[in-house]
Amino acid sequence: MALEQFQEYAPAVLDSFRTLAATGKVEFLGETYYHSLSFLTDKNEFIAQVGKHKQKIEELIGVSPSVFRNTELIYSDTIGSMMYDLGFKGIYLDGIEGILKGRSPNKVYTHPDKDLMLFPRNYALSDDIAFRYSDPNWNQWPLTPGKFVNWLQQIPAEQNYIGLGMDYETFGEHQKAAGGIFKFLEQVISILANLRQFGFINPSEVVKRESAEDILSTSKIISWADQARDLSAWLGNDLQRDAFDSLNKLHHDIIDTNNADLIDDYRHLQTSDHFYYMSTKKSDDGNVHQYFSPYSSPYEAFMNYMNVVADLEWRVKKEIEKQALKFKTQQMESLVTMGINNPSLIGSS
Amino acid sequence: MTVLMFGWEFPPHISGGLGTACLGLTQSLIEENAKILFVVPRAHGDERIELINASEVLVGATKEEVDSVIPPVKSEGQSIKITVASTLAPYTDVEQWQQSSTVEKWNYEFPATTIKEVVTKGGKRYEFTGTYGPALLDEVQRYSEVAAELTKQYTFDVIHAHDWLTYPAGIEAKRSSNKPLIVHVHATEFDRAGEKNIDKRVFDIEYQGMQEADMVIAVSQWTKDIVVSKYRIDAAKVKVVHNGIVPQEETDFSVLPKISEHIVTFLGRITYQKGPQYFIEAARKVLLHFPDAHFIMAGSGDLLPAMMERVAQLRISSHFHFTGFLKEKQIHQVWSVSNVYVMPSVSEPFGITPLEAIQAGVPVIVSNQSGIAEVMDHAIKADFWDTDALANAIIGVLKHKALSKSLKASGKKEIETLTWSQAAKKINDLYHELQSIKQIEAISESVFSGTPTKASSKIPVF
């Protein structure tokens, strides 16, 4: 979806992506096209959106993703299996204690049943940059490139993979340029490059070179959001759940219309952010939700969303009526045609 | 008959029914040949009637200074106009609502404001917001200072104060002019807040206003009963004058698509007083019989978030449409798609919205705990807490086209008699009644006592 917006409003961003792709040092991951929670709605819907994203990346960047990153690092064994079946070789997930159970986040793992490599994100080191970098109340503030690299050096050598994962907008938006984030990034990278102790590697390269022995398994759905690291950031309260269900109820009717506009609007409404804005969580989690939300309260988010869904529902109803009428007219016409060709059909007793 | 009348809001700058009622009454009183000096804390310049703008009144100045600063009064018909170059940019209240930060405050809370004191060479004046902001009680108090000042500048026979916000102004005007005071009760703190959440400060102001008034006008028997039982006001002093309704002007609005064949509407502030939770419980029951029914909950207020949560909890959000605060045109749009309007108010002094619904051709269901229930035969009535009865009534109207049709037609006919003109006639009679009582009082005082005493607030019995 962001890709569409880049196409329309900021094509230079796409040029920069293509340049990055050409270096071979950057890899583009698979995603759901609409940044959705569609794996909860319908398997085919999920597959369709993953396919659409893949196609878009191929079209715009000229590469084909082979490693997947689900919306907000949402993951479970079932999602892993599905991705394997769709041909992906690896998937990203958040390296949380709940599933690592005392094991290190700094290595790759494998799926319990499928030959799918699992890339845990080291959320502590990632959040040091993404969230804490500019926080003067943090006891490690200010974070210098030297300090950060030193932390990496302290990781035992047998833990041979460090996954740092953060939003693209961490650099320049969440962390402003004035705070020195770009310089920090540049210096960390050049120090690491000179150390020779570390290297940068694309995930598909890891899949080729490494074989993961240890199994990481979770039947429960995890994510990288909020303290809870589950689905509660999007489906944690009644507003969110009823909004989500209200949209899902329309799924089959909308898909059956085959109307491209309706389907596209419907899919935009699946974007997880809509539900994220409706969260009524308080304190730290609540602050993060509020930071991202364009609404001044979750209730406004809910009200607006539900009104849009109601409008969509109405449009679907109209479309179904229109198609039914068309079908009926066609049937009548064909009956009449048959009647003309075969007068006995019209004859009455 | 000249009346010094105190209001708080005036169309188009209103947040509730008070301003609408003031406009209707004033227009009709003028037709009864009463001269109305209508004072508001802040006039915006685009009201349909000329108003005295309290924000432009100098207080603490001598008479000569006032004359030199306030431009001459220009009389227009029976209402008066003071032409003063306003230093204030007119703004609409709606803009202020949109600025407010959270949805639950859309309708009643405003950005922090304080009353500005402007000192000029002739004295000082207060720039009121005339809204319902955090400085409300302060504004109410200062408004009374202005009232005392106005009694020096104008001559009049009766003082008429609308709702508690203006009672202190009315009391002050009475004290400084010794003219009779009428307080007009459009609502009480018991209606707005409910028994358990009474704001003592508001109650005290209401109590004092009703005590000191020579006459109390209640907008319904329902309200009179509250005034007598909760404020212990002598029933003989309390007169019931039902509100009227202003014939609707034709307005253009774009037609909304009708989302369902069965649309049930709640329209009003989403507050304790209006009983929105009973609407939702009734809706849940209606959906069992009419699975395709849709419910519009129009308006805003402190209970809006809780109502959204309740609806979501019941998993009926896709059948509910929360609109937030609506402007006049949008209200017409809502009426145009509504099959029935429900007003499950816990305590409604009168209830102007059901009348507007009927005017717009929408059948109404109102709670027994409302003034409107007293005057309407062609409305279905139920106790607000009886959600089974409410649901049955809604189902009845949705199901039986004949019932719906007859409610519409008879309701329209019925409200033809509910006019402001009728209300104004009654009130004009009350003005004269008060005036003659005052005159007799004055005569009897001069006859029976050597020294003139302060007028008693008690109406003498003859």
HADDOCK unambig.tbl for C-alpha pairs under 7 A between the chains (distance, minus, plus):
assign (segid A and resid 238 and name CA) (segid B and resid 309 and name CA) 6.52 0.50 0.50
assign (segid A and resid 238 and name CA) (segid B and resid 312 and name CA) 5.25 0.50 0.50
assign (segid A and resid 238 and name CA) (segid B and resid 313 and name CA) 5.25 0.50 0.50
assign (segid A and resid 239 and name CA) (segid B and resid 309 and name CA) 6.07 0.50 0.50
assign (segid A and resid 239 and name CA) (segid B and resid 312 and name CA) 5.09 0.50 0.50
assign (segid A and resid 242 and name CA) (segid B and resid 312 and name CA) 5.40 0.50 0.50
assign (segid A and resid 242 and name CA) (segid B and resid 315 and name CA) 5.53 0.50 0.50
assign (segid A and resid 242 and name CA) (segid B and resid 317 and name CA) 6.40 0.50 0.50
assign (segid A and resid 246 and name CA) (segid B and resid 318 and name CA) 5.68 0.50 0.50
assign (segid A and resid 296 and name CA) (segid B and resid 101 and name CA) 6.07 0.50 0.50
assign (segid A and resid 296 and name CA) (segid B and resid 102 and name CA) 5.79 0.50 0.50
assign (segid A and resid 297 and name CA) (segid B and resid 102 and name CA) 5.78 0.50 0.50
assign (segid A and resid 297 and name CA) (segid B and resid 103 and name CA) 6.58 0.50 0.50
assign (segid A and resid 299 and name CA) (segid B and resid 103 and name CA) 6.71 0.50 0.50
assign (segid A and resid 299 and name CA) (segid B and resid 305 and name CA) 6.08 0.50 0.50
assign (segid A and resid 300 and name CA) (segid B and resid 103 and name CA) 6.20 0.50 0.50
assign (segid A and resid 303 and name CA) (segid B and resid 322 and name CA) 5.96 0.50 0.50
assign (segid A and resid 306 and name CA) (segid B and resid 318 and name CA) 6.87 0.50 0.50
assign (segid A and resid 307 and name CA) (segid B and resid 321 and name CA) 6.45 0.50 0.50
assign (segid A and resid 310 and name CA) (segid B and resid 318 and name CA) 6.67 0.50 0.50
assign (segid A and resid 314 and name CA) (segid B and resid 259 and name CA) 6.01 0.50 0.50
